[in-house]
Amino acid sequence: MKTINNVIFKDWKCALCETDDETFDHVWLCDEQEDSITILIAKCKEYLLLLINKYRANKDTVYTNLDNIISDDIWKCIYDNDALTLLDLIKGIIPVSFNNINTHLQNQNNFRKVIFEFRSFLLAESEKIWTYRCMMQHEKERINGISSQDKNNRIVNNSYIDIHRKIDNSNQFCLEALESRVNLGSNVLSYYGTDLLPN
């Protein structure tokens, strides 16, 4: 909201907790969202397990949990510079550890189906949490007498800079190399390495 109009929204906090600055990460980490996130994680695990069993190679084996298939780190709802977590899944990043699923499936095509169906499910479920946040934000704006026209004036006083956003412009990298690593299932976290820097 601050990037739209940082005069009106300059001192506004999260619409749910009213204490913390709202960032993308905070929307999911907010204490007021804890129950919703816990439910989201449980639904995602259950749905992923359903997909693995649907497309599994050995029809005699029924998987009852994700232990030994996917690392538990991915289900943590935390901000972590060193590991992929639920926040990254919500952003659409599928970790290389999901390649372990492939060993339990019939073929590569089924693996693609699992990833696509899981990603679509996660997007739909996380959108419910985002929609609730937006509803609360609109209610807060209504109570404060802020109209759409007020927001659309786009008054920007010394462009808003999000101090929580972690950007390091000194390390420019080749986007094609990152895309290749994501598409080919390489270790996505290694895109910060010097091997991807342009010559």
C-alpha positions as CSV (number, residue, x, y, z in Angstrom):
1,M,0.0,0.0,0.0
2,K,2.9,2.3,0.8
3,T,4.2,2.0,-2.8
4,I,0.7,3.1,-4.1
5,N,0.4,6.2,-1.9
6,N,3.0,6.6,0.8
7,V,1.4,9.8,2.1
8,I,-1.9,8.2,3.1
9,F,-0.4,4.8,4.1
10,K,3.0,6.1,5.5
11,D,2.4,5.0,9.1
12,W,-0.1,2.2,8.5
13,K,0.6,-1.2,10.0
14,C,-0.6,-4.7,9.1
15,A,-4.4,-4.7,8.7
16,L,-4.6,-7.8,10.9
17,C,-2.2,-7.3,13.8
18,E,-2.0,-3.5,13.7
19,T,1.6,-3.7,15.2
20,D,4.0,-4.7,12.4
21,D,4.9,-3.1,9.1
22,E,3.2,-5.1,6.3
23,T,5.6,-6.8,3.9
24,F,5.0,-9.8,1.7
25,D,6.6,-12.0,4.3
26,H,4.7,-10.5,7.2
27,V,1.3,-11.3,5.5
28,W,2.2,-15.0,6.0
29,L,4.2,-14.6,9.3
30,C,1.7,-12.4,11.1
31,D,0.6,-13.9,14.4
32,E,-3.0,-13.3,13.4
33,Q,-2.5,-15.7,10.4
34,E,-1.0,-18.5,12.5
35,D,-4.1,-20.8,12.5
36,S,-4.7,-20.2,8.8
37,I,-1.1,-21.0,8.0
38,T,-1.2,-24.2,10.1
39,I,-4.3,-25.3,8.2
40,L,-2.6,-24.4,4.9
41,I,0.4,-26.5,5.7
42,A,-1.7,-29.5,6.7
43,K,-3.8,-29.3,3.6
44,C,-0.7,-29.0,1.4
45,K,1.0,-32.0,2.9
46,E,-2.3,-34.0,2.6
47,Y,-2.8,-33.0,-1.0
48,L,0.8,-33.7,-2.0
49,L,0.6,-37.1,-0.4
50,L,-2.7,-37.7,-2.3
51,L,-0.9,-36.8,-5.6
52,I,2.1,-39.1,-4.9
53,N,-0.2,-42.0,-4.2
54,K,-2.3,-41.2,-7.3
55,Y,0.7,-41.3,-9.6
56,R,2.9,-43.8,-7.7
57,A,5.0,-46.4,-9.5
58,N,4.4,-49.2,-7.1
59,K,0.6,-49.6,-6.7
60,D,1.1,-52.1,-3.8
61,T,2.7,-49.3,-1.7
62,V,0.6,-46.6,-0.2
63,Y,2.4,-43.7,1.3
64,T,1.0,-42.4,4.5
65,N,3.4,-39.6,5.3
66,L,6.0,-37.4,3.5
67,D,8.9,-38.5,5.8
68,N,11.8,-39.7,3.7
69,I,10.3,-38.0,0.6
70,I,10.5,-34.3,1.4
71,S,12.5,-32.3,3.9
72,D,10.4,-30.8,6.8
73,D,12.2,-27.5,6.2
74,I,9.9,-26.6,3.3
75,W,6.9,-26.6,5.6
76,K,8.3,-24.1,8.0
77,C,6.7,-20.7,7.8
78,I,9.8,-18.6,8.4
79,Y,12.0,-16.3,6.5
80,D,15.3,-18.0,5.9
81,N,18.2,-16.8,3.7
82,D,19.8,-20.3,3.7
83,A,16.9,-22.7,3.0
84,L,13.7,-22.7,1.0
85,T,10.6,-22.6,3.2
86,L,6.8,-22.3,2.8
87,L,7.2,-18.6,1.9
88,D,9.2,-19.7,-1.2
89,L,6.6,-22.3,-2.1
90,I,4.0,-19.6,-2.0
91,K,6.1,-17.4,-4.3
92,G,6.1,-20.3,-6.8
93,I,9.6,-21.7,-6.1
94,I,9.7,-25.4,-6.2
95,P,12.8,-26.7,-4.3
96,V,15.1,-29.2,-5.9
97,S,14.3,-31.6,-2.9
98,F,11.0,-32.2,-4.6
99,N,12.9,-34.2,-7.2
100,N,12.8,-37.0,-4.5
101,I,9.2,-37.4,-5.4
102,N,10.2,-38.5,-8.8
103,T,11.7,-41.8,-7.5
104,H,8.3,-42.8,-6.2
105,L,6.4,-42.1,-9.4
106,Q,5.8,-44.0,-12.7
107,N,7.6,-41.5,-15.0
108,Q,8.8,-38.0,-15.5
109,N,5.4,-36.9,-17.0
110,N,3.7,-37.9,-13.7
111,F,6.2,-35.9,-11.8
112,R,5.3,-32.9,-13.9
113,K,1.6,-33.5,-13.1
114,V,2.3,-33.8,-9.4
115,I,4.3,-30.5,-9.4
116,F,1.7,-28.7,-11.5
117,E,-1.3,-29.9,-9.6
118,F,0.4,-29.2,-6.2
119,R,1.4,-25.7,-7.3
120,S,-2.1,-24.9,-8.5
121,F,-3.6,-26.2,-5.2
122,L,-1.1,-24.2,-3.1
123,L,-1.9,-21.1,-5.1
124,A,-5.6,-21.5,-4.7
125,E,-5.3,-22.1,-0.9
126,S,-2.9,-19.3,-0.3
127,E,-5.1,-16.9,-2.3
128,K,-7.8,-17.5,0.3
129,I,-5.4,-16.1,3.0
130,W,-4.4,-13.2,0.8
131,T,-8.1,-12.4,0.0
132,Y,-8.9,-12.3,3.7
133,R,-6.0,-9.9,4.2
134,C,-7.3,-7.7,1.4
135,M,-10.8,-7.7,2.8
136,M,-9.5,-6.5,6.2
137,Q,-7.4,-3.8,4.5
138,H,-10.4,-2.5,2.6
139,E,-12.4,-2.5,5.8
140,K,-9.7,-0.5,7.5
141,E,-9.7,2.0,4.6
142,R,-13.5,2.3,4.7
143,I,-13.4,3.0,8.4
144,N,-10.7,5.7,7.8
145,G,-12.7,7.3,5.0
146,I,-10.2,6.4,2.2
147,S,-11.7,6.0,-1.2
148,S,-10.4,4.4,-4.3
149,Q,-9.9,7.9,-5.8
150,D,-7.8,8.8,-2.8
151,K,-5.5,5.8,-3.3
152,N,-5.4,6.4,-7.1
153,N,-4.0,9.9,-6.7
154,R,-0.6,8.2,-6.4
155,I,0.9,11.0,-4.3
156,V,4.4,9.9,-3.7
157,N,6.5,11.9,-1.3
158,N,10.1,10.8,-1.5
159,S,9.5,7.3,-3.0
160,Y,8.8,4.7,-0.4
161,I,11.7,2.3,0.3
162,D,10.8,-0.9,2.1
163,I,13.6,-1.4,4.6
164,H,12.7,-5.1,5.0
165,R,13.3,-5.9,1.4
166,K,16.6,-7.6,0.9
167,I,18.2,-6.5,-2.4
168,D,21.8,-6.6,-3.3
169,N,22.3,-4.9,-6.6
170,S,26.1,-5.5,-6.5
171,N,25.6,-9.1,-7.5
172,Q,23.9,-9.0,-10.9
173,F,23.4,-12.4,-12.5
174,C,22.4,-13.9,-15.8
175,L,18.6,-14.4,-15.8
176,E,18.8,-17.2,-18.4
177,A,21.1,-19.2,-16.2
178,L,18.7,-18.9,-13.3
179,E,15.8,-19.9,-15.5
180,S,17.8,-22.9,-16.8
181,R,18.5,-24.0,-13.2
182,V,14.9,-23.7,-12.2
183,N,13.6,-25.5,-15.3
184,L,16.2,-28.3,-15.2
185,G,15.8,-28.8,-11.4
186,S,19.3,-27.7,-10.4
187,N,20.0,-26.3,-7.0
188,V,18.1,-23.0,-7.2
189,L,19.9,-21.5,-4.2
190,S,23.2,-21.7,-6.0
191,Y,22.1,-19.1,-8.5
192,Y,23.9,-16.6,-6.3
193,G,27.2,-18.3,-7.2
194,T,29.8,-16.6,-9.4
195,D,29.3,-19.3,-12.1
196,L,26.1,-17.4,-13.2
197,L,27.6,-13.9,-13.4
198,P,27.8,-12.5,-16.9
199,N,31.3,-12.5,-18.5
